[in-house]
Each structure stands twice: as C-alpha cells, then as structure tokens.
Amino acid sequence: MHTVGLDVGSIMTKAVLFSDDAWQSVVMPTGYSPREAGEQAFARLLRECGLTRGDIDVIIGTGYGRVALSFIDKAVTEITCHARGAHYLVEGTDMVIDIGGQDSKVILTDGAGNVTNFAMNDKCAAGTGRFLQVMATALGCDVSELADLARDAEPAQISSMCTVFAESEVISLLAQGVGKDRIIAGIHRSVATRVAAMAERLGQGKRITFTGGVAKNEGVRECLVRELGLAIITVPESHLAGALGAALIARGKTPAPPCPFQ
C-alpha cells in the first residue's frame, strides 16, 4: 500500500510517501501558487520513488494550501496531522508545539496521536516563521543563519510583538550599535514567550515535541525550554510532521476517529 501526505504551507511544501514501514519525502518552496506547489511536489515525489499516480492508494492534503489541491482524496487540518506525525516521530508525545510560516499552534494529545485540545495564533505574524523571516531580512541575513548568529548571546529587549513595529525596533537597535547576535537572541525570546503563553494556557505537557519549519532553529527551541522549564524534543524530520501525519492517516496506520478540530 502506498499513501501520500501533502503539507502545503505558506513558505514550504512537504510531501511524504509511506510504503510498508518505510517513507520518503521531498521539500520545496511553495511560491506564489499553493496548487502548483502541491502538484509539483507530488510529481517529484513519484519520480524519486519510481511510481506513477496509479500506484498511490490514498492522498491526503493538509496545511493552509490544502483547499487548492483538486487531486487529493481528502483534506485534513494540520492540527490533526501534526499530532499524528509527532507521535510517530516521538512516541508518547502529549504536547506538540508547531511553529510554521503563517501561524503557531500548541496541540494537546492523548499520548497516542489523537488531539484533545489546542491553541492557535493565526491572526498575526507574531510568533511565526514569517516573523523570523521579516526580522532576518531587516538584519541582512538569511533565516537559516539566525540560530548560529545568536548562539550564547545576551538577548536584547524586543518590546513589540507586532511584526511591523518589531522591524522598526530592530532597525533602531542596529542604529544604536546593538550587536546582531543580541538582537536575534531577543527575537528568539519574543517568539518563545508568545508560544509558551499559549502552552501554559492549555496545561503542562510531559513529552513535548517541536514541529514545523521553525523547529530547525535551535535558538528558538532553547528559548522555549527556558520559558517553559521543560524539555523540548526535536528530531531531524520535525519539519515533516504534518505531511507524515497525513500519509499515516491515509494509510490507517494510526486510526483517525472523528475530531472536532477537523
């Protein structure tokens, strides 16, 4: 049985093919068209796996661009998919912190990959990958460099969580001669503070897994650890949790009972 999960995010599109107990993935920029990104990621995944569309039993789409995918069998919310994917990657996960391009989420689960509650910030860019991307541009660096540039630095105070005002604040700090490392550390802390507040409103997790593209940023993870006073688990595949969860739900590897959040 071959199943595919497609997670079309605002910045990156991830595709995972699950076959037997092995899985393969591709990642590519979403660009201006979620529909084209989903189609291209799916086509590339098939080529790399040596399969055709007829070989695929079920395709599930997730992410903000899932509604643009006309060729999928079902669309499932990323909340449900990240919960399933995180449990597969880190067995026993009971809280998922997902920071993606356009929103951030904290998801409580039953420890078996099923959602029990969640909190979400999708009204503004604060505390998201887009926020980090804007700040990186203002600092003249790539978002992938942020963690290394801020390593062991004392965080500067970033008082605004509004992306527009925070960008102005960053420019002002640069003009005052504050080091980029301290500014980036302050940005990481501001993101972690906002996300930790959502987690604390939901209750304390015992086994927390960090997913989404920002999970690759060690600086944000370390700030979350300090804010919550708890261990935060990441694995190399954390950014693929949504697509992996979608492929697993398609496969029926973890049952997908009716969920009020779908």
RASULMO-V806466 format. One record per run of one state. SS is the DSSP state (~ for helix, > for strand, _ for the rest). FROM is the first residue (numbers start at 1). TO is the last residue. If there is no record, write none. Layout:
ss=SS from=FROM to=TO
ss=SS from=FROM to=TO
//
This chain:
ss=_ from=1 to=1
ss=> from=2 to=8
ss=_ from=9 to=11
ss=> from=12 to=19
ss=_ from=20 to=21
ss=> from=22 to=29
ss=_ from=30 to=33
ss=~ from=34 to=49
ss=_ from=50 to=52
ss=~ from=53 to=55
ss=_ from=56 to=57
ss=> from=58 to=62
ss=_ from=63 to=65
ss=~ from=66 to=68
ss=_ from=69 to=73
ss=> from=74 to=75
ss=_ from=76 to=77
ss=~ from=78 to=89
ss=_ from=90 to=94
ss=> from=95 to=99
ss=_ from=100 to=103
ss=> from=104 to=109
ss=_ from=110 to=114
ss=> from=115 to=121
ss=_ from=122 to=128
ss=~ from=129 to=138
ss=_ from=139 to=142
ss=~ from=143 to=149
ss=_ from=150 to=162
ss=~ from=163 to=175
ss=_ from=176 to=179
ss=~ from=180 to=202
ss=_ from=203 to=207
ss=> from=208 to=211
ss=_ from=212 to=212
ss=~ from=213 to=216
ss=_ from=217 to=217
ss=~ from=218 to=228
ss=_ from=229 to=231
ss=> from=232 to=233
ss=_ from=234 to=237
ss=~ from=238 to=251
ss=_ from=252 to=262
//
